[in-house]
Amino acid sequence: HEIGAGGQPYPFFLAHPFALPLADFDAALGPPAGWIVEWKWDGIRAQLVKRGGQAWLWSRGEELVSERFPELTQMGEALPDGTVLDGEVVVWREDRAQPFAELQKRIGRKTVGAKLMRDLPVVLLAYDLLEWEGSDLRGVPESERREMLDEVGAKVRHSALVASPMLTGESWADLARQREAARERGVEGLMLKQRASRYGVGRTKESGVWWKWKIDPMSV
């Protein structure tokens, strides 16, 4: 399909797993100052597209899921035309993401009534801005896209739009300590995104790179 036309999403940029020992981080990545660090959310990756007065929500498999998440479509309608957000759909209560099992209760339902929306409220945890005022921003460095995204969030101010918080650390050891809180927060670890990276297509490294630094699975 034609990229950026109608309600179509952009191809999703995917992360590579990162599993080096902490001692090797500086040599492999340089200092943390070169990276945007966020939680790795356990939800549904999605793009929210607003063009021509209409909003669409697409899953990573490029399946249209607008009808399953009416509150996100309504939030999308509050965005200016020519806006595309990339992020994660999660059930959100008391300012935190709920377990994926809660989200599955929403995914499995063909009809979404007011009670379900009340009991299992969802938000888009937005972490990237791919289009603004109809301009394709994928060639703009990650750090600039993130600044623009935060400005959009401040302008729109909608309860179903939450900017994915960023973590800061003086060293990788400092960030590793923060990462230890992932399990109690119900997240899968950290995402590391090169500040200079462009938004690529699929799991490529030509545009720069996104790494997923996941916590080890629990073992018995």
C-alpha angles and dihedrals in degrees: 000000000000109000114238094013127127111330095330119134125224120255107274121252110225133205130238121228114254118202109154120136113266091248089065097050098092093050093046101038109017118225122339089247088080092060141068107223122201138160116271102236124214101222140088117306108229146165121221111208124193116185134144094005094304134101128213131185117208129189122221090263086060091250115149107240100167095119093055092057108038093165090060092049089050090050089049090055088060090059121092117259114270096039126133121181125191119204149107128292111220138162103254125200131159091001095303140094115257124220118288089245088069091054091049089063087061095043093053095055120090093194121046113202131187093262093054090048090050095046096041107028115184133204135187108242094208119206105161141038112211100171133022127178087353095303120127105235098183091108092053115097116266093243092057093045089052093051090050091048091054089051090051091050091051091050098044098042099185124159091229093055116076123170110230104248119243124225125218130202137169091221141011088253089058090051091046088057090052090047089061087073091062097096095051089048090052094241130127100234132278137324118218116200123183107240091222095045123122121219105266135189121263119325099336130138100202093091094049121273147278117203127198109213100191127188116248114268116252114261133202 
